Structures are given as structure tokens and as C-alpha cells.
């Protein structure tokens, strides 16, 4: 963690809205893209002028669909971000909205890493999720990334969609691994109430099944590990030295700036978030006002507990406080974690129950203290 600084840039525009998406994204705001990009640059210039934007060690363009922007627009925002030497710069991409020309421009502009929203290689599963890309375009996008000189990229997958069989998931994993990705993220589908999927489930459509999702997680972990991508966080697997440094920095409680509407930031225990809509963000910046919509300051105990929970989700594990060691030993005996030099590390089964394991250890910890972060600053996963 140390003096590292992350920068998160939110690009809220999408061509279509996926049925499961509950993020701050819009499909009908193309007319204000130019104003929004300019507002992001202006916000960065203000943060530089006030000394808040020291050289960043990682930058992450999330969304939404950042790759909907013209390459020169995205790079114009990146150009305003002071960066440390060797900084990681990630851009989330839809396979349908990139080509070699765009990715060459990203690479020339300083982008070092891509994250492709693949979700599934099965057409009927993509349709159930409201995704519109052709699975064949994933291979084209990966080939374009390699042609542009990207040495590291992520394939983002979702498992547990109603109607997705175990064979469908195995086929998705096989198709993803055939592309030899250096990093894969795989998440269980979550049904959010205020989404098209949530409304269908509320009306009686099938919902994801816990046991099905657990089986698919185990399949993913087995196949990815065998392919040389060990887990380093519950939902993330990577070849050595291809872990996402921005996410690691966030999980370790590091500082990061929030650029754009709905973006969240953190500094020294204070979290804040910007106004949700792009119009309001443009309006605030144009008036020379702070785009922050709200904030919270975490006390030491809350920060320590959050650090513990996040650390336990990583391969590095979490330091077990003295008072929780008997409970940790019971969890180890049940096969949910292993103990090594006072540090708890989740087993595969433990990862499926990570929230429950964390809660049991926190309850067992001495009141008012004893919890510390488990992933030390500067720890490398290689």
C-alpha cells in the first residue's frame, strides 16, 4: 500500500444494458459524451492543482463500457493522470466495441492491460443475460489485443445463469482457456431487484441455485489451476505476475481517486462517492463545484475488520488474532481453511463460504481489537 495511489475512472455509457446490470450506466446519453470526457479532464486538472493527484501506480477505466469511447477521447483522460513509472492502466472492453486500430491507439496512449467482458461462450446463456456480443468476437478481440502488443489481459466470466448447464459452463471454460488468457475473473450471477433479470425472477422466473453455482466455481478453480492460473482472490485467477495490481491495491485498503459520475474514492479511511448521473457530474464540474455526493469516515475498528475480510479473500490470507485462534483451528479441522504461521488461508471449500468464515472469525475475535490486515503492503503474488 504505502504511497501507492490508484485512480478509478467511471465511463457510464453502454450500447445496451445487460439484464443483470445494476451499475450506474446509461444507453441514451451519447449526446453528452464529449462534455463528459471534458468534465473528467477538468476534474483531474483540479485534483492536480490541489495536490491530491500524486503520480498513480494504477489506473482503472470501468463502466459502463469504456471501449465505447473513441480511443483519442479515452487517451485524452489518461493523459491528464500523472502516473508513476511502470503504472498499470486497465480498460474494460466489450468484445464488440474494439478492433485492432482502437487497441493499437490504447497501447500507444499508455494503456497496459485490458479486461474483456466475455461472461459466457454459450449463445443462449448470453441471451439470458441480455448480452449482445457474438462469442466468436471474443477470439477476434483477444487476437487484436495481442497484435497491438498487450502482454496481459483479463477474461471476465459469469457462472450460474438459469438455463446454463454444467456442460455449458465447461464449454465456456474450455473456450476461454483455448485463448490462453493470463488472467480470468469468474463471478457467480447475482440477481439485483432493480434489473430486468430481477424483475423476471420476482415474477416467477428461475433464479440462480446455490449448489449449481458452487459446483461451477469448483469446476472453474480446478480447470484454471490445472492451466497454470492459480487463484489469488476468491473470484480471480492469474499466471504469476499477471495479477491485477489495481484490484490488489484496493483490497489492501489503499488510496484511490474517483473520477467521473458514480465513482468511489478512498483516502486514509475516508470513502466518498460522486454524483450518480453523468448530467449532474458535467453540471457540477462546469460550475466549478465538487462532484462529491456523499462520504463516510471509518473508525479504526471498522477499517481493521474490513481489511481482515478482504485479506482473507486473497491467497495471502489474514493474520488471526489471538482470541480467534480456537475458532480458526475448528475451521481448519473442518477443511475450510489452513493455518500457517498465524495466518489463515481459505481452502477451495472455504472460498465458497468466505463470508461465513469471516463472520465466525470476527465474532470470535476479542472485542475492540486484535484484527489486522493480512496482506502486507508490497506483497507480491509471484
VOGU-3710 file (C-alpha; in Angstrom, 3 decimals, decimal comma):
1> xxxxxxxxxx> 0,000/0,000/0,000  2,495/2,655/1,182  2,478/5,697/-1,062  0,746/3,896/-3,929  -2,270/5,612/-5,430  -4,969/4,176/-7,658  -7,261/6,145/-9,934  -10,695/4,852/-10,917  -12,364/6,479/-13,948  -16,034/5,684/-14,499
11> xxxxxxxxxx> -17,330/5,680/-18,063  -21,119/5,313/-17,712  -22,105/4,742/-21,348  -23,335/1,461/-22,871  -24,796/0,478/-26,230  -27,331/-1,759/-24,451  -27,980/-2,541/-20,809  -27,356/-6,119/-19,709  -30,295/-7,731/-17,913  -28,306/-8,339/-14,700
21> xxxxxxxxxx> -26,558/-4,946/-14,547  -27,214/-2,705/-11,548  -24,298/-0,332/-12,186  -24,567/3,381/-12,935  -24,763/3,067/-16,717  -26,887/4,654/-19,433  -27,701/3,705/-23,020  -29,274/7,018/-24,068  -26,601/9,598/-23,206  -24,383/9,541/-26,315
31> xxxxxxxxxx> -25,110/13,227/-26,895  -23,157/14,244/-23,795  -20,100/12,016/-24,224  -17,897/14,905/-25,366  -18,988/17,057/-22,410  -18,454/14,169/-20,029  -14,933/13,465/-21,285  -14,085/17,152/-20,951  -15,509/17,195/-17,411  -13,318/14,222/-16,425
41> xxxxxxxxxx> -10,264/16,077/-17,714  -11,266/19,194/-15,812  -11,762/17,235/-12,588  -8,285/15,753/-12,958  -6,736/19,141/-13,616  -8,330/20,445/-10,408  -7,045/17,466/-8,398  -3,547/18,032/-9,764  -3,693/21,734/-8,957  -4,740/20,996/-5,364
51> xxxxxxxxxx> -2,050/18,354/-4,905  -4,462/15,451/-4,478  -3,394/13,629/-7,641  0,143/12,450/-6,983  1,592/10,010/-9,566  -0,686/6,983/-9,764  0,608/3,436/-9,626  -2,585/2,059/-11,189  -5,466/3,399/-13,258  -8,701/1,550/-13,990
61> xxxxxxxxxx> -11,290/2,621/-16,576  -14,541/0,880/-15,630  -18,134/1,244/-16,572  -20,344/1,038/-18,347  -18,358/0,315/-21,454  -15,160/2,399/-21,597  -14,342/0,938/-25,025  -17,390/2,741/-26,454  -15,349/5,946/-26,311  -13,258/6,905/-29,271
71> xxxxxxxxxx> -9,677/5,975/-28,470  -8,498/9,585/-28,561  -11,159/10,561/-26,009  -10,164/7,845/-23,551  -6,465/8,606/-24,029  -7,152/12,313/-23,508  -8,399/11,481/-19,997  -5,451/9,178/-19,355  -3,060/11,915/-20,495  -4,302/14,106/-17,627
81> xxxxxxxxxx> -3,464/11,474/-14,991  0,070/11,784/-13,593  1,463/8,251/-13,462  4,395/6,605/-11,770  6,871/4,738/-13,908  5,530/1,286/-14,726  1,960/2,161/-13,733  -0,707/-0,374/-14,627  -3,529/1,054/-16,769  -6,580/-1,162/-17,338
91> xxxxxxxxxx> -9,519/-0,548/-19,685  -12,694/-2,635/-19,566  -13,776/-3,599/-23,079  -16,772/-5,151/-24,770  -15,539/-7,580/-27,459  -17,929/-5,948/-29,942  -16,607/-2,405/-29,454  -12,868/-2,905/-30,091  -10,744/-3,536/-33,141  -7,026/-3,502/-33,888
101> xxxxxxxxxx> -6,967/0,229/-34,631  -8,578/1,126/-31,319  -6,355/-1,234/-29,322  -3,206/0,000/-31,066  -4,265/3,534/-30,093  -4,832/2,448/-26,488  -1,423/0,818/-26,327  0,302/3,846/-27,861  -1,567/6,075/-25,388  -0,288/4,246/-22,313
111> xxxxxxxxxx> -2,883/1,527/-21,640  -1,127/-1,629/-20,398  -3,955/-4,049/-19,620  -7,410/-4,922/-20,967  -10,398/-6,652/-19,371  -12,857/-8,233/-21,800  -16,469/-8,766/-20,750  -16,984/-12,302/-22,048  -19,433/-13,722/-19,453  -20,167/-16,894/-21,448
121> xxxxxxxxxx> -19,271/-18,734/-24,643  -22,813/-20,143/-24,962  -25,169/-18,131/-27,161  -28,305/-18,997/-25,177  -26,621/-18,032/-21,896  -25,543/-14,688/-23,338  -29,126/-14,119/-24,464  -30,407/-14,914/-20,951  -28,015/-12,291/-19,587  -29,029/-9,700/-22,158
131> xxxxxxxxxx> -25,551/-9,698/-23,692  -25,380/-8,911/-27,395  -21,849/-9,911/-28,414  -21,040/-12,897/-30,585  -18,767/-15,405/-28,794  -16,616/-15,522/-31,929  -15,799/-11,844/-31,395  -14,024/-12,734/-28,159  -11,336/-14,573/-30,121  -11,081/-11,645/-32,557
141> xxxxxxxxxx> -10,712/-9,177/-29,670  -8,007/-11,263/-27,989  -6,136/-11,588/-31,279  -6,369/-7,818/-31,766  -5,033/-7,255/-28,244  -2,027/-9,463/-28,899  -1,422/-7,795/-32,260  -1,449/-4,405/-30,505  1,238/-5,582/-28,095  -0,795/-6,238/-24,932
151> xxxxxxxxxx> 1,027/-8,805/-22,825  -1,658/-9,036/-20,159  -5,438/-9,068/-20,269  -8,408/-10,488/-18,397  -11,426/-12,507/-19,474  -14,423/-11,750/-17,266  -16,876/-14,653/-16,848  -20,207/-15,194/-15,070  -21,451/-18,585/-13,887  -24,789/-19,788/-12,569
161> xxxxxxxxxx> -27,171/-18,209/-15,078  -30,545/-20,039/-15,041  -30,557/-22,339/-18,064  -26,771/-22,762/-18,060  -25,915/-26,453/-17,648  -22,678/-27,801/-16,201  -21,674/-28,765/-19,746  -22,368/-25,189/-20,911  -20,063/-23,890/-18,177  -17,362/-26,433/-19,002
171> xxxxxxxxxx> -17,590/-25,361/-22,652  -17,251/-21,697/-21,624  -14,179/-22,545/-19,544  -12,687/-24,574/-22,398  -13,318/-21,757/-24,866  -11,775/-19,197/-22,546  -8,712/-21,318/-21,791  -8,193/-22,001/-25,507  -7,401/-18,292/-25,834  -4,577/-18,707/-23,273
181> xxxxxxxxxx> -5,544/-15,731/-21,101  -3,052/-14,631/-18,440  -5,930/-13,653/-16,107  -9,519/-14,811/-15,607  -12,216/-13,422/-13,318  -15,287/-15,566/-12,661  -18,272/-14,362/-10,654  -21,489/-16,024/-9,552  -24,515/-14,344/-11,106  -26,215/-12,095/-8,571
191> xxxxxxxxxx> -29,845/-11,077/-9,058  -30,360/-7,409/-8,216  -34,006/-6,334/-7,700  -33,889/-3,201/-9,867  -32,793/-5,011/-13,037  -34,569/-6,760/-15,899  -33,349/-10,086/-14,522  -34,519/-9,164/-11,022  -37,981/-8,290/-12,290  -38,221/-11,605/-14,171
201> xxxxxxxxxx> -37,196/-13,576/-11,088  -39,682/-11,627/-8,952  -42,380/-12,576/-11,453  -41,560/-16,268/-11,084  -38,690/-16,949/-13,498  -35,951/-19,336/-12,262  -33,278/-17,856/-10,013  -29,662/-18,974/-9,681  -29,209/-22,066/-7,483  -26,515/-22,002/-4,799
211> xxxxxxxxxx> -25,443/-25,635/-5,242  -25,202/-25,189/-9,015  -23,045/-22,100/-8,598  -20,828/-23,884/-6,078  -20,286/-26,774/-8,494  -19,378/-24,350/-11,274  -16,947/-22,499/-9,030  -15,192/-25,772/-8,266  -15,019/-26,606/-11,979  -13,517/-23,178/-12,721
221> xxxxxxxxxx> -10,938/-23,447/-9,953  -9,909/-26,951/-10,982  -9,532/-26,096/-14,674  -7,824/-22,742/-14,149  -5,361/-24,146/-11,628  -4,516/-27,029/-13,965  -3,923/-24,494/-16,758  -1,352/-22,586/-14,688  -3,640/-19,834/-13,375  -3,775/-20,243/-9,586
231> xxxxxxxxxx> -6,312/-18,278/-7,574  -5,118/-15,118/-5,858  -8,527/-13,798/-4,772  -11,796/-15,680/-4,395  -13,024/-14,677/-7,875  -9,686/-14,119/-9,633  -7,043/-16,387/-11,128  -3,826/-15,391/-12,905  -0,485/-16,541/-14,163  2,405/-15,293/-11,998
241> xxxxxxxxxx> 2,975/-11,523/-12,394  -0,347/-11,039/-14,220  -2,456/-10,282/-11,129  -4,434/-7,028/-11,347  -2,365/-4,570/-9,330  -5,192/-2,041/-9,136  -7,548/-4,532/-7,517  -4,845/-5,778/-5,143  -4,223/-2,184/-4,080  -7,946/-1,698/-3,424
251> xxxxxxxxxx> -8,298/-4,952/-1,477  -5,381/-3,883/0,725  -7,174/-0,690/1,704  -5,052/1,607/-0,452  -5,938/5,139/-1,524  -7,640/5,750/-4,856  -9,219/8,753/-6,535  -12,731/8,825/-8,022  -13,068/10,336/-11,492  -16,450/10,679/-13,166
261> xxxxxxxxxx> -20,032/10,174/-12,102  -20,824/7,440/-9,541  -17,119/6,759/-8,992  -15,970/5,900/-5,464  -12,724/7,026/-3,839  -10,793/6,324/-0,639  -8,112/8,147/1,299  -6,913/7,388/4,841  -10,164/5,794/5,971  -12,491/8,307/4,293
271> xxxxxxxxxx> -14,661/6,953/1,497  -16,597/9,165/-0,865  -18,700/8,863/-3,987  -19,541/11,261/-6,794  -22,980/12,283/-8,044  -24,628/9,382/-9,839  -25,718/10,735/-13,232  -23,422/11,978/-15,999  -25,520/15,133/-16,470  -25,174/16,096/-12,824
281> xxxxxxxxxx> -21,447/15,404/-12,933  -20,990/17,602/-16,012  -23,098/20,328/-14,370  -21,106/20,268/-11,117  -17,735/20,337/-12,851  -18,877/23,046/-15,259  -19,881/25,222/-12,299  -16,533/24,670/-10,605  -18,175/22,649/-7,841  -17,110/19,493/-6,036
291> xxxxxxxxxx> -18,798/16,452/-7,669  -18,873/14,546/-4,368  -22,363/13,363/-3,406  -21,519/11,887/-0,008  -18,819/10,379/2,170  -18,152/8,379/5,312  -15,207/8,193/7,674  -14,418/4,739/9,014  -13,221/4,327/12,570  -10,145/2,218/13,264
301> xxxxxxxxxx> -12,121/-0,858/14,287  -14,233/-0,819/11,126  -11,171/-0,315/8,928  -9,419/-3,226/10,627  -12,420/-5,515/10,176  -12,765/-4,612/6,504  -9,051/-5,181/5,970  -9,332/-8,581/7,638  -12,300/-9,670/5,500  -10,648/-8,531/2,262
311> xxxxxxxxxx> -7,312/-10,098/3,179  -8,965/-13,420/3,954  -10,383/-13,436/0,413  -6,840/-13,368/-1,020  -4,279/-16,126/-1,380  -2,054/-14,297/1,097  -4,671/-14,784/3,790  -5,291/-12,908/7,024  -3,477/-12,804/10,359  -5,631/-14,475/13,002
321> xxxxxxxxxx> -5,909/-12,548/16,283  -5,118/-14,495/19,445  -8,714/-14,602/20,639  -9,951/-16,107/17,358  -7,364/-18,880/17,131  -9,537/-21,587/18,730  -12,272/-20,836/16,166  -9,688/-20,757/13,366  -8,448/-24,171/14,468  -12,007/-25,531/14,366
331> xxxxxxxxxx> -12,461/-24,112/10,866  -9,165/-25,681/9,815  -10,254/-29,070/11,198  -13,441/-28,808/9,139  -11,397/-28,146/6,000  -12,473/-24,560/5,419  -9,031/-23,041/5,850  -5,452/-23,859/6,720  -3,294/-22,185/9,335  0,308/-21,334/8,651
341> xxxxxxxxxx> 2,473/-19,100/10,869  -0,594/-17,482/12,426  -2,182/-16,734/9,071  -5,470/-18,184/7,840  -5,811/-19,117/4,181  -9,077/-20,339/2,701  -9,382/-23,760/1,111  -11,440/-24,181/-2,043  -14,450/-25,137/0,067  -13,693/-22,242/2,386
351> xxxxxxxxxx> -13,795/-19,828/-0,519  -17,346/-20,944/-1,238  -18,203/-19,950/2,347  -15,859/-16,968/2,668  -18,452/-14,624/4,157  -19,473/-17,157/6,805  -15,853/-17,998/7,687  -15,011/-14,294/8,030  -18,029/-13,687/10,247  -17,150/-16,582/12,548
361> xxxxxxxxxx> -13,592/-15,336/12,992  -14,710/-11,755/13,606  -17,230/-12,843/16,217  -14,536/-14,884/17,931  -12,014/-12,033/17,913  -11,522/-10,055/21,142  -13,888/-7,091/21,426  -12,350/-3,836/20,267  -9,214/-5,124/18,631  -6,880/-7,862/17,587
371> xxxxxxxxxx> -7,846/-7,775/13,909  -5,154/-6,630/11,488  -4,751/-6,663/7,743  -3,475/-9,937/6,301  -1,905/-8,852/3,022  1,067/-6,710/3,882  1,953/-3,718/1,759  4,265/-4,680/-1,042  3,356/-8,374/-1,001  3,815/-9,868/-4,469
381> xx> 1,907/-12,782/-5,911  4,633/-14,489/-7,934
//
